[in-house]
Amino acid sequence: MEIKLGLLMLVVLAVIGSSLVAGAPEPLLPQAQAPGGQLERLEDAYAADHADAAVATALASEYLRVGRPVLTIGVVAQASPGLLRDPMLTRRLAQAYEAVGRLDDALLTARVARARCASAALAPSDGPSGACSPATLVALEQHEAALISMLRWGVEDPRFDPRSRLAHRLAARNASILSAQLDL
């Protein structure tokens, strides 16, 4: 009886194994989500140089765009230490943390990104953070305000909780109201 059971298990495992080997490997991202091979080019460029801030930020942004925030976190984890001071890459990390539901980490990272952008806006633009315009700083402040609201309201998973979209809308509205008051 034990021999028959063992042989049956062996046959089942052989069938399962052959079906796994026979199939072609599935791409990480469907081709419809990666137009024109842009993602592949970014991945190749980043693999060749983990110290290029523009490529790292573009790859992190593309992963966020196609709904792969965990891969964005991986890009930042593999980045050279000098890139970790880049506010734009830090911003993408905060967005990725939010997308996977790590709101505490997202808020802390968003605060770091905003502070780095604010200090870069005051410093000469010889570093990697030349893209910290006043509009970028406002966007970082909006993201931080939305995260604070979500945490205050007890949002656990921003992907499924409609309060997360409300938090972002309110943060954007508050920023536009403030902007309008400053223009007066």
TORPA-4810 file (N, C-alpha, C, O; in nm, 3 decimals):
<nodes>
NODE_1_0.082_-0.119_0.000_0.000_0.000_0.000_0.086_0.126_0.000_0.058_0.221_-0.072_M
NODE_2_0.192_0.125_0.082_0.280_0.241_0.089_0.354_0.261_-0.043_0.379_0.375_-0.084_E
NODE_3_0.388_0.153_-0.109_0.459_0.163_-0.237_0.368_0.225_-0.342_0.412_0.310_-0.420_I
NODE_4_0.240_0.184_-0.345_0.145_0.240_-0.441_0.125_0.389_-0.416_0.119_0.468_-0.510_K
NODE_5_0.113_0.428_-0.289_0.096_0.568_-0.255_0.220_0.649_-0.295_0.208_0.760_-0.346_L
NODE_6_0.337_0.592_-0.271_0.461_0.658_-0.309_0.472_0.675_-0.460_0.515_0.780_-0.508_G
NODE_7_0.435_0.571_-0.535_0.438_0.580_-0.682_0.337_0.682_-0.732_0.365_0.757_-0.826_L
NODE_8_0.219_0.685_-0.672_0.118_0.783_-0.711_0.169_0.926_-0.689_0.151_1.013_-0.774_L
NODE_9_0.231_0.949_-0.575_0.287_1.082_-0.545_0.396_1.118_-0.645_0.405_1.233_-0.688_M
NODE_10_0.478_1.021_-0.681_0.585_1.044_-0.778_0.529_1.081_-0.913_0.580_1.172_-0.979_L
NODE_11_0.424_1.014_-0.957_0.360_1.044_-1.085_0.300_1.185_-1.082_0.316_1.262_-1.176_V
NODE_12_0.231_1.218_-0.973_0.170_1.351_-0.960_0.278_1.459_-0.965_0.262_1.560_-1.035_V
NODE_13_0.386_1.440_-0.893_0.495_1.538_-0.895_0.558_1.548_-1.033_0.595_1.657_-1.076_L
NODE_14_0.572_1.437_-1.103_0.629_1.438_-1.237_0.541_1.516_-1.334_0.591_1.593_-1.416_A
NODE_15_0.409_1.496_-1.324_0.316_1.569_-1.411_0.322_1.718_-1.381_0.328_1.800_-1.473_V
NODE_16_0.321_1.754_-1.255_0.328_1.896_-1.218_0.460_1.956_-1.263_0.462_2.065_-1.319_I
NODE_17_0.568_1.886_-1.241_0.700_1.937_-1.281_0.712_1.954_-1.431_0.769_2.053_-1.477_G
NODE_18_0.657_1.860_-1.509_0.667_1.871_-1.653_0.583_1.987_-1.705_0.622_2.051_-1.803_S
NODE_19_0.470_2.015_-1.642_0.389_2.129_-1.686_0.458_2.261_-1.653_0.441_2.358_-1.727_S
NODE_20_0.534_2.265_-1.547_0.607_2.387_-1.513_0.723_2.410_-1.609_0.750_2.523_-1.648_L
NODE_21_0.791_2.304_-1.646_0.906_2.316_-1.735_0.862_2.346_-1.877_0.929_2.421_-1.947_V
NODE_22_0.749_2.287_-1.920_0.706_2.301_-2.058_0.659_2.441_-2.090_0.672_2.485_-2.205_A
NODE_23_0.606_2.513_-1.995_0.553_2.646_-2.021_0.663_2.748_-2.037_0.769_2.738_-1.974_G
NODE_24_0.637_2.846_-2.121_0.733_2.955_-2.138_0.731_3.043_-2.015_0.627_3.056_-1.951_A
NODE_25_0.843_3.104_-1.981_0.844_3.191_-1.863_0.753_3.312_-1.884_0.751_3.371_-1.992_P
NODE_26_0.682_3.346_-1.784_0.594_3.461_-1.789_0.675_3.588_-1.767_0.760_3.592_-1.679_E
NODE_27_0.649_3.693_-1.845_0.720_3.818_-1.820_0.674_3.878_-1.687_0.561_3.857_-1.643_P
NODE_28_0.764_3.953_-1.625_0.732_4.014_-1.497_0.616_4.112_-1.511_0.529_4.119_-1.425_L
NODE_29_0.616_4.187_-1.621_0.509_4.282_-1.648_0.450_4.254_-1.785_0.525_4.232_-1.880_L
NODE_30_0.318_4.255_-1.797_0.258_4.235_-1.928_0.307_4.341_-2.026_0.333_4.455_-1.987_P
NODE_31_0.320_4.302_-2.152_0.371_4.394_-2.253_0.282_4.517_-2.269_0.331_4.625_-2.305_Q
NODE_32_0.153_4.502_-2.241_0.063_4.617_-2.253_0.099_4.725_-2.152_0.067_4.842_-2.172_A
NODE_33_0.165_4.686_-2.043_0.200_4.784_-1.942_0.340_4.841_-1.963_0.380_4.935_-1.894_Q
NODE_34_0.414_4.788_-2.054_0.550_4.834_-2.077_0.565_4.875_-2.224_0.625_4.801_-2.302_A
NODE_35_0.511_4.992_-2.261_0.510_5.032_-2.401_0.650_5.055_-2.455_0.735_5.117_-2.391_P
NODE_36_0.670_5.004_-2.577_0.793_5.032_-2.650_0.920_4.983_-2.584_1.028_5.030_-2.620_G
NODE_37_0.913_4.893_-2.492_1.033_4.843_-2.428_1.099_4.943_-2.335_1.215_4.924_-2.298_G
NODE_38_1.030_5.047_-2.298_1.088_5.150_-2.211_1.134_5.090_-2.078_1.242_5.123_-2.029_Q
NODE_39_1.053_5.004_-2.021_1.088_4.944_-1.893_1.215_4.861_-1.906_1.304_4.868_-1.821_L
NODE_40_1.224_4.783_-2.012_1.343_4.701_-2.032_1.468_4.787_-2.047_1.573_4.755_-1.992_E
NODE_41_1.456_4.897_-2.122_1.572_4.988_-2.138_1.614_5.048_-2.004_1.733_5.058_-1.975_R
NODE_42_1.516_5.088_-1.924_1.548_5.144_-1.793_1.613_5.040_-1.703_1.709_5.069_-1.632_L
NODE_43_1.559_4.918_-1.705_1.618_4.812_-1.624_1.762_4.784_-1.666_1.849_4.766_-1.581_E
NODE_44_1.786_4.779_-1.797_1.922_4.754_-1.845_2.016_4.868_-1.806_2.129_4.844_-1.763_D
NODE_45_1.968_4.992_-1.820_2.052_5.107_-1.785_2.083_5.108_-1.635_2.195_5.139_-1.595_A
NODE_46_1.984_5.074_-1.555_2.005_5.074_-1.409_2.097_4.959_-1.368_2.179_4.974_-1.277_Y
NODE_47_2.084_4.845_-1.435_2.172_4.732_-1.405_2.317_4.767_-1.437_2.409_4.722_-1.369_A
NODE_48_2.336_4.849_-1.540_2.471_4.888_-1.579_2.530_4.993_-1.485_2.652_4.999_-1.467_A
NODE_49_2.444_5.077_-1.425_2.495_5.185_-1.340_2.395_5.216_-1.230_2.296_5.286_-1.252_D
NODE_50_2.420_5.165_-1.110_2.333_5.190_-0.995_2.355_5.328_-0.934_2.291_5.363_-0.835_H
NODE_51_2.444_5.408_-0.992_2.474_5.540_-0.938_2.411_5.653_-1.018_2.433_5.770_-0.987_A
NODE_52_2.332_5.622_-1.120_2.270_5.724_-1.204_2.134_5.762_-1.145_2.039_5.684_-1.151_D
NODE_53_2.127_5.881_-1.088_2.004_5.924_-1.019_1.886_5.935_-1.114_1.775_5.896_-1.079_A
NODE_54_1.909_5.985_-1.234_1.799_6.002_-1.329_1.741_5.866_-1.370_1.620_5.851_-1.378_A
NODE_55_1.827_5.769_-1.396_1.781_5.636_-1.435_1.710_5.568_-1.318_1.605_5.507_-1.337_V
NODE_56_1.767_5.576_-1.199_1.705_5.513_-1.082_1.566_5.572_-1.056_1.472_5.499_-1.028_A
NODE_57_1.555_5.703_-1.065_1.426_5.769_-1.042_1.327_5.733_-1.152_1.210_5.708_-1.123_T
NODE_58_1.372_5.730_-1.276_1.283_5.694_-1.387_1.235_5.550_-1.375_1.118_5.522_-1.399_A
NODE_59_1.325_5.459_-1.337_1.286_5.319_-1.321_1.188_5.304_-1.204_1.089_5.231_-1.215_L
NODE_60_1.216_5.371_-1.094_1.126_5.366_-0.979_0.988_5.421_-1.017_0.885_5.366_-0.977_A
NODE_61_0.986_5.530_-1.093_0.860_5.589_-1.138_0.783_5.494_-1.229_0.662_5.481_-1.218_S
NODE_62_0.855_5.429_-1.318_0.790_5.336_-1.411_0.731_5.217_-1.337_0.620_5.173_-1.367_E
NODE_63_0.804_5.165_-1.240_0.750_5.055_-1.159_0.624_5.099_-1.085_0.528_5.022_-1.075_Y
NODE_64_0.623_5.221_-1.033_0.502_5.271_-0.968_0.388_5.284_-1.068_0.273_5.250_-1.038_L
NODE_65_0.420_5.333_-1.187_0.317_5.352_-1.289_0.249_5.222_-1.328_0.129_5.219_-1.352_R
NODE_66_0.326_5.114_-1.335_0.270_4.986_-1.376_0.220_4.903_-1.257_0.182_4.787_-1.273_V
NODE_67_0.220_4.963_-1.139_0.163_4.896_-1.023_0.253_4.794_-0.956_0.205_4.694_-0.903_G
NODE_68_0.383_4.818_-0.958_0.480_4.728_-0.895_0.562_4.803_-0.790_0.683_4.819_-0.807_R
NODE_69_0.498_4.849_-0.681_0.570_4.929_-0.582_0.680_4.853_-0.510_0.778_4.913_-0.466_P
NODE_70_0.667_4.722_-0.497_0.772_4.644_-0.431_0.902_4.651_-0.512_1.011_4.654_-0.455_V
NODE_71_0.889_4.654_-0.644_1.008_4.668_-0.728_1.070_4.807_-0.713_1.192_4.822_-0.723_L
NODE_72_0.987_4.907_-0.689_1.039_5.041_-0.663_1.124_5.040_-0.536_1.232_5.099_-0.532_T
NODE_73_1.075_4.973_-0.434_1.151_4.963_-0.309_1.283_4.891_-0.335_1.386_4.927_-0.278_I
NODE_74_1.281_4.790_-0.421_1.403_4.718_-0.457_1.503_4.807_-0.529_1.623_4.795_-0.506_G
NODE_75_1.455_4.894_-0.616_1.545_4.986_-0.687_1.619_5.073_-0.586_1.740_5.092_-0.596_V
NODE_76_1.546_5.127_-0.491_1.608_5.214_-0.391_1.704_5.134_-0.303_1.810_5.184_-0.266_V
NODE_77_1.667_5.012_-0.270_1.754_4.929_-0.186_1.886_4.897_-0.256_1.989_4.881_-0.190_A
NODE_78_1.884_4.888_-0.388_2.005_4.856_-0.464_2.084_4.980_-0.505_2.195_4.968_-0.557_Q
NODE_79_2.028_5.097_-0.482_2.094_5.220_-0.527_2.225_5.241_-0.453_2.243_5.199_-0.339_A
NODE_80_2.316_5.308_-0.521_2.442_5.340_-0.455_2.414_5.438_-0.342_2.318_5.515_-0.349_S
NODE_81_2.496_5.436_-0.238_2.469_5.519_-0.119_2.451_5.668_-0.150_2.373_5.734_-0.082_P
NODE_82_2.520_5.721_-0.247_2.506_5.862_-0.280_2.367_5.898_-0.330_2.322_6.011_-0.308_G
NODE_83_2.300_5.806_-0.395_2.166_5.834_-0.448_2.061_5.843_-0.340_1.955_5.903_-0.360_L
NODE_84_2.089_5.784_-0.226_1.989_5.783_-0.120_1.961_5.922_-0.064_1.866_5.941_0.011_L
NODE_85_2.044_6.019_-0.100_2.020_6.159_-0.059_1.934_6.234_-0.160_1.894_6.348_-0.134_R
NODE_86_1.906_6.172_-0.274_1.830_6.239_-0.380_1.682_6.249_-0.339_1.618_6.147_-0.316_D
NODE_87_1.628_6.370_-0.330_1.489_6.386_-0.285_1.386_6.323_-0.379_1.282_6.277_-0.333_P
NODE_88_1.413_6.320_-0.509_1.317_6.264_-0.602_1.308_6.112_-0.587_1.199_6.054_-0.593_M
NODE_89_1.421_6.048_-0.568_1.421_5.903_-0.545_1.357_5.871_-0.410_1.287_5.772_-0.396_L
NODE_90_1.383_5.956_-0.313_1.321_5.939_-0.181_1.170_5.955_-0.191_1.094_5.886_-0.123_T
NODE_91_1.126_6.047_-0.277_0.982_6.066_-0.299_0.919_5.939_-0.357_0.811_5.897_-0.314_R
NODE_92_0.986_5.878_-0.454_0.933_5.755_-0.513_0.926_5.643_-0.407_0.833_5.562_-0.407_R
NODE_93_1.025_5.640_-0.318_1.023_5.540_-0.211_0.902_5.561_-0.120_0.836_5.465_-0.081_L
NODE_94_0.873_5.686_-0.086_0.757_5.716_-0.002_0.628_5.673_-0.072_0.537_5.619_-0.008_A
NODE_95_0.619_5.698_-0.202_0.500_5.658_-0.277_0.487_5.505_-0.281_0.377_5.452_-0.272_Q
NODE_96_0.600_5.437_-0.293_0.597_5.290_-0.294_0.553_5.236_-0.158_0.472_5.144_-0.151_A
NODE_97_0.607_5.294_-0.051_0.564_5.251_0.082_0.414_5.271_0.100_0.346_5.185_0.156_Y
NODE_98_0.363_5.383_0.053_0.219_5.407_0.064_0.142_5.302_-0.017_0.041_5.249_0.030_E
NODE_99_0.190_5.271_-0.135_0.120_5.176_-0.222_0.115_5.035_-0.164_0.022_4.959_-0.194_A
NODE_100_0.212_4.999_-0.082_0.210_4.866_-0.022_0.148_4.867_0.118_0.143_4.764_0.184_V
NODE_101_0.101_4.983_0.162_0.031_4.991_0.290_0.119_5.019_0.410_0.072_5.009_0.524_G
NODE_102_0.244_5.055_0.388_0.334_5.087_0.500_0.329_5.239_0.523_0.423_5.311_0.491_R
NODE_103_0.219_5.284_0.579_0.195_5.428_0.590_0.291_5.498_0.686_0.331_5.612_0.660_L
NODE_104_0.330_5.433_0.796_0.426_5.495_0.887_0.559_5.519_0.816_0.617_5.627_0.826_D
NODE_105_0.606_5.418_0.743_0.730_5.433_0.667_0.714_5.537_0.558_0.806_5.615_0.531_D
NODE_106_0.597_5.539_0.494_0.572_5.636_0.388_0.579_5.778_0.442_0.639_5.866_0.379_A
NODE_107_0.519_5.802_0.559_0.521_5.936_0.616_0.663_5.978_0.653_0.706_6.090_0.621_L
NODE_108_0.737_5.890_0.718_0.875_5.924_0.754_0.958_5.953_0.630_1.037_6.048_0.628_L
NODE_109_0.941_5.873_0.527_1.017_5.891_0.403_0.974_6.017_0.331_1.058_6.088_0.275_T
NODE_110_0.844_6.046_0.332_0.795_6.170_0.269_0.851_6.293_0.339_0.884_6.392_0.274_A
NODE_111_0.862_6.286_0.470_0.920_6.399_0.544_1.068_6.419_0.508_1.115_6.532_0.493_R
NODE_112_1.139_6.308_0.494_1.280_6.316_0.454_1.290_6.376_0.314_1.375_6.462_0.289_V
NODE_113_1.206_6.330_0.222_1.209_6.382_0.084_1.181_6.532_0.082_1.249_6.607_0.012_A
NODE_114_1.080_6.575_0.159_1.047_6.719_0.163_1.162_6.800_0.220_1.197_6.905_0.166_R
NODE_115_1.221_6.752_0.328_1.332_6.825_0.390_1.452_6.832_0.295_1.516_6.937_0.284_A
NODE_116_1.481_6.724_0.226_1.592_6.725_0.131_1.565_6.819_0.015_1.654_6.889_-0.032_R
NODE_117_1.442_6.820_-0.031_1.406_6.908_-0.142_1.413_7.054_-0.098_1.462_7.139_-0.172_C
NODE_118_1.365_7.083_0.022_1.369_7.220_0.072_1.513_7.268_0.087_1.545_7.382_0.052_A
NODE_119_1.600_7.182_0.138_1.740_7.224_0.153_1.809_7.232_0.018_1.898_7.315_-0.001_S
NODE_120_1.769_7.149_-0.078_1.828_7.155_-0.212_1.784_7.282_-0.284_1.860_7.338_-0.363_A
NODE_121_1.662_7.327_-0.258_1.613_7.449_-0.321_1.692_7.570_-0.274_1.704_7.669_-0.346_A
NODE_122_1.745_7.563_-0.152_1.823_7.674_-0.098_1.970_7.667_-0.138_2.039_7.768_-0.142_L
NODE_123_2.016_7.545_-0.168_2.158_7.525_-0.201_2.182_7.544_-0.350_2.087_7.542_-0.428_A
NODE_124_2.308_7.564_-0.389_2.338_7.570_-0.532_2.301_7.437_-0.598_2.307_7.332_-0.534_P
NODE_125_2.263_7.441_-0.725_2.214_7.320_-0.792_2.327_7.238_-0.852_2.321_7.200_-0.969_S
NODE_126_2.430_7.208_-0.773_2.538_7.125_-0.823_2.517_6.979_-0.787_2.591_6.894_-0.835_D
NODE_127_2.420_6.948_-0.704_2.395_6.811_-0.661_2.291_6.744_-0.748_2.249_6.800_-0.849_G
NODE_128_2.248_6.625_-0.709_2.153_6.549_-0.788_2.010_6.599_-0.776_1.920_6.546_-0.840_P
NODE_129_1.988_6.701_-0.694_1.851_6.741_-0.663_1.813_6.872_-0.730_1.739_6.952_-0.672_S
NODE_130_1.861_6.896_-0.851_1.828_7.018_-0.922_1.682_7.027_-0.960_1.636_7.134_-0.999_G
NODE_131_1.606_6.917_-0.949_1.466_6.916_-0.989_1.373_6.960_-0.877_1.252_6.946_-0.890_A
NODE_132_1.426_7.013_-0.768_1.341_7.054_-0.656_1.293_7.196_-0.677_1.344_7.291_-0.616_C
NODE_133_1.196_7.209_-0.760_1.135_7.339_-0.787_1.031_7.367_-0.678_0.997_7.277_-0.601_S
NODE_134_0.981_7.489_-0.672_0.873_7.518_-0.576_0.751_7.427_-0.597_0.686_7.388_-0.500_P
NODE_135_0.720_7.394_-0.722_0.607_7.306_-0.749_0.632_7.165_-0.694_0.540_7.101_-0.641_A
NODE_136_0.754_7.118_-0.706_0.789_6.986_-0.651_0.779_6.987_-0.500_0.729_6.892_-0.439_T
NODE_137_0.825_7.095_-0.440_0.816_7.106_-0.294_0.671_7.106_-0.248_0.638_7.043_-0.147_L
NODE_138_0.584_7.174_-0.320_0.441_7.173_-0.286_0.383_7.033_-0.300_0.304_6.989_-0.216_V
NODE_139_0.423_6.961_-0.406_0.374_6.823_-0.424_0.419_6.734_-0.309_0.343_6.649_-0.263_A
NODE_140_0.542_6.752_-0.264_0.592_6.674_-0.150_0.515_6.708_-0.023_0.482_6.619_0.056_L
NODE_141_0.485_6.835_-0.003_0.407_6.876_0.115_0.266_6.819_0.108_0.211_6.779_0.211_E
NODE_142_0.207_6.816_-0.012_0.073_6.758_-0.027_0.074_6.610_0.008_-0.016_6.560_0.077_Q
NODE_143_0.175_6.540_-0.040_0.183_6.397_-0.012_0.196_6.373_0.138_0.132_6.285_0.194_H
NODE_144_0.280_6.452_0.201_0.298_6.440_0.346_0.167_6.467_0.420_0.132_6.394_0.513_E
NODE_145_0.095_6.571_0.380_-0.032_6.604_0.445_-0.135_6.492_0.424_-0.211_6.462_0.516_A
NODE_146_-0.138_6.432_0.307_-0.231_6.322_0.281_-0.197_6.201_0.369_-0.287_6.136_0.422_A
NODE_147_-0.070_6.173_0.383_-0.029_6.060_0.467_-0.065_6.084_0.614_-0.110_5.993_0.684_L
NODE_148_-0.046_6.207_0.660_-0.083_6.241_0.798_-0.233_6.218_0.818_-0.274_6.161_0.919_I
NODE_149_-0.314_6.262_0.722_-0.459_6.242_0.732_-0.494_6.095_0.735_-0.576_6.052_0.816_S
NODE_150_-0.433_6.017_0.647_-0.463_5.873_0.643_-0.429_5.805_0.775_-0.505_5.722_0.825_M
NODE_151_-0.315_5.840_0.831_-0.276_5.780_0.960_-0.371_5.825_1.071_-0.409_5.745_1.156_L
NODE_152_-0.409_5.949_1.069_-0.501_6.002_1.170_-0.636_5.931_1.160_-0.700_5.906_1.262_R
NODE_153_-0.681_5.900_1.038_-0.810_5.837_1.018_-0.806_5.686_1.034_-0.911_5.620_1.032_W
NODE_154_-0.688_5.630_1.052_-0.679_5.486_1.072_-0.682_5.403_0.944_-0.720_5.286_0.948_G
NODE_155_-0.644_5.462_0.834_-0.640_5.386_0.708_-0.532_5.279_0.721_-0.418_5.309_0.758_V
NODE_156_-0.569_5.156_0.691_-0.472_5.047_0.701_-0.417_5.007_0.566_-0.297_4.980_0.554_E
NODE_157_-0.501_5.004_0.463_-0.456_4.969_0.329_-0.508_5.073_0.232_-0.625_5.070_0.195_D
NODE_158_-0.422_5.165_0.190_-0.466_5.274_0.103_-0.520_5.228_-0.033_-0.592_5.302_-0.099_P
NODE_159_-0.484_5.108_-0.074_-0.532_5.059_-0.204_-0.682_5.034_-0.203_-0.747_5.045_-0.307_R
NODE_160_-0.737_5.001_-0.087_-0.878_4.963_-0.081_-0.963_5.057_0.003_-1.085_5.041_0.007_F
NODE_161_-0.904_5.151_0.068_-0.978_5.241_0.155_-1.003_5.373_0.082_-0.908_5.442_0.046_D
NODE_162_-1.130_5.408_0.058_-1.160_5.532_-0.016_-1.113_5.658_0.056_-1.103_5.765_-0.005_P
NODE_163_-1.085_5.646_0.186_-1.036_5.764_0.259_-0.898_5.806_0.211_-0.859_5.921_0.230_R
NODE_164_-0.823_5.714_0.151_-0.690_5.752_0.101_-0.703_5.849_-0.016_-0.628_5.946_-0.025_S
NODE_165_-0.798_5.822_-0.106_-0.819_5.917_-0.217_-0.870_6.051_-0.165_-0.832_6.157_-0.215_R
NODE_166_-0.957_6.044_-0.065_-1.009_6.167_-0.004_-0.895_6.246_0.060_-0.890_6.369_0.048_L
NODE_167_-0.804_6.179_0.127_-0.690_6.247_0.189_-0.606_6.319_0.085_-0.563_6.432_0.107_A
NODE_168_-0.583_6.256_-0.028_-0.505_6.321_-0.134_-0.581_6.439_-0.195_-0.522_6.543_-0.223_H
NODE_169_-0.712_6.423_-0.215_-0.791_6.534_-0.270_-0.792_6.653_-0.175_-0.776_6.767_-0.218_R
NODE_170_-0.810_6.627_-0.045_-0.811_6.736_0.053_-0.675_6.806_0.062_-0.668_6.928_0.075_L
NODE_171_-0.568_6.728_0.055_-0.435_6.787_0.061_-0.410_6.876_-0.061_-0.350_6.982_-0.050_A
NODE_172_-0.455_6.832_-0.177_-0.440_6.913_-0.298_-0.526_7.038_-0.291_-0.484_7.146_-0.332_A
NODE_173_-0.648_7.022_-0.240_-0.737_7.138_-0.228_-0.679_7.241_-0.131_-0.680_7.361_-0.159_R
NODE_174_-0.628_7.194_-0.018_-0.570_7.286_0.080_-0.451_7.359_0.020_-0.433_7.478_0.047_N
NODE_175_-0.371_7.291_-0.059_-0.255_7.355_-0.121_-0.300_7.459_-0.223_-0.239_7.566_-0.233_A
NODE_176_-0.404_7.430_-0.299_-0.449_7.528_-0.399_-0.514_7.648_-0.332_-0.501_7.760_-0.381_S
NODE_177_-0.584_7.627_-0.220_-0.642_7.740_-0.147_-0.530_7.828_-0.090_-0.538_7.951_-0.099_I
NODE_178_-0.429_7.766_-0.033_-0.316_7.840_0.020_-0.244_7.917_-0.090_-0.205_8.032_-0.072_L
NODE_179_-0.227_7.852_-0.205_-0.162_7.917_-0.318_-0.240_8.037_-0.364_-0.183_8.142_-0.396_S
NODE_180_-0.373_8.024_-0.369_-0.458_8.135_-0.411_-0.449_8.251_-0.312_-0.450_8.367_-0.352_A
NODE_181_-0.441_8.221_-0.184_-0.430_8.326_-0.083_-0.296_8.399_-0.095_-0.288_8.520_-0.073_Q
NODE_182_-0.191_8.326_-0.129_-0.059_8.390_-0.143_-0.053_8.478_-0.266_0.022_8.575_-0.269_L
NODE_183_-0.132_8.445_-0.369_-0.133_8.526_-0.491_-0.206_8.658_-0.474_-0.186_8.751_-0.553_D
NODE_184_-0.291_8.668_-0.372_-0.369_8.791_-0.351_-0.284_8.904_-0.312_-0.334_9.014_-0.290_L
</nodes>
